[in-house]
């Protein structure tokens, strides 16, 4: 195993045994991460040990406040902390959008010394972006094992209905009380499992990026993620039953995935094309007035969609590629911009192209990538061969009762077909989908997803 997890008497998680010569700068997490039972009453002690001050804004929503926020507020108040409460109330599900971010910002006072997020993804990311904007530390009290973002330094947000990513900070303290996490609905547990299973695709894409694009791949982070997801696969019945053991395994997998972000400073080990597909579904559903399902559940379904393309590519004979024909069929910059406007709609397309200015390749770079893939096909097959059988992933999701089809995500045929084509365009990060397109194979692979 790449690293060893231990807990001290205070339920504080420690990660040790990280040694790596990959060449990247590694940063061991300095945050305090607590996982165990009955931890809410101990939050004031955790805060005092970090010296975060005595004035906070506690952020929750109408669901997480009675679940855990009220207890955390009471514990802090009893310990002498001054708490300003910010409960974000919505008729439906709360989104991490400009309105929610504004509510938190307007709750912060000159004397505020730290923030407390009580919730899962949406609450944590709303507080995260406010923390980085104000320079205040924050504490995350998790309420569901539904996503890997507790330890993230990136905040996925909504701005005028468009999914955006903004720089954030990791919480100084993360508290995962398994008594609270076990009460999460099975749908949120399924979302967490889906998020974890997507790491197989993310790891494979990162390794392909090292082969084709010269990225530096970190074996330690890759092994941390692999160990966590394999342990999860071995304990699906425990997770489905939401036993203390099962929920601990799931939240550890999610936390460790996030820890890799802190170690190398980016999300390469935890998110790739499977996340791009899920983000696209969410973005388009929001733009058309629909509320998307849980992000991790979408990632799980997208992972199943990606898997067959990997196994198919392992059988390709790239020596048969017709490079002059590939060059002749390339999109011009104007054609790609028109495609982006069609696929993502104007505001999102403009934002994506602005954030990824180098994503239109000159032919010389595309040819270099093709020839690199031809020369290293054995290495590409080795990477793809490291994936477990598709059936093992599908069986685990079915046993858990997780969604396995796009229709269960509210994704119709048109949205599905577009998402499979434009997942490669969501960000510059290298993926198998980019390689398929660069090799002139996209339409052959997308035959099952005709443009309507």
Secondary structure, DSSP 4 states (H G I P E B T S, - for coil): ---EEEE-TT-BEEEE-----SSS------SEEEEESS-GGGHHHHHHHHT--SEEEEEEETTHIIIIIHHHHHHHHHTT-EEEEEEE--SS----BHHHHHHHHHH--TT--EEEEEESHHHHHHHHHHHHHHT-EEEEEE--S--SGGG-SEEEEEETTEEEEEE----SEEEEEHHHHTTS-HHHHHHHHHHHHTHHHHHHHHHHHHHHH-PPP-HHHHHHHHHHHHHHHTTHHHHHTT-HHHHHHHHHHHHHHHHHHHHHSSSTTT-SHHHHHHHHHHHHHHHTT-----HHHHHHHHHHHHHHHHHHHTT--GGG--HHHHHHTPPPHHHHHHHHHHHH-HHHHHHHHHH-TT-S--HHHHHHHHHHHHHTHHHHHHHHHTSPPHHHHHHHHHHHT---SGGGGT--HHHHHHHHHHGGGS-SS--HHHHHHHTT-HHHHTTTS---
